[in-house]
Amino acid sequence: VQLQASGGGLVQAGGFLRLSCVVSGRTFSAYDTAWFRQAPAKERELVAIMPWRGDRRLYSDSVRGRFTISRDKAKDTVYLQMNSLKLEDTAVYFCAVKSNSGRLEEISNYEYWGQGTQVTVSS
């Protein structure tokens, strides 16, 4: 299974970016998808989750109302629309998927990871 993340870059505070994550080579029929991020000297943190089933989406408090996770099942692609970006959103963003039934919010349950894409927000 391969995950290819893209869409990062340098943007001014208040601006927007859209990240994409293409999933390929999977042998399982359903999977939950999440975006995480890791800033320098900080632990990796959960940003948004999109379960395979249903319309529920989960967001961290720090991004709720500004970021939107979505998915195109036909393209096996997950997106993260990031609006009203802040300096503190600067980080490497990773997409990840899990095919197991483990807890959505538990980072260790995610079996497959993309390579990360850098998002830098400037003042």
Salt bridges, closest charged atoms under 4 A:
ASP32 OD2 - LYS98 NZ 2.84
GLU45 OE2 - ARG37 NE 2.59
ASP61 OD1 - ARG64 NH1 2.67
ASP76 OD2 - ARG26 NE 2.95
ASP89 OD1 - ARG37 NH1 2.87
ASP89 OD2 - ARG66 NH1 2.74
GLU105 OE1 - ARG103 NE 3.77
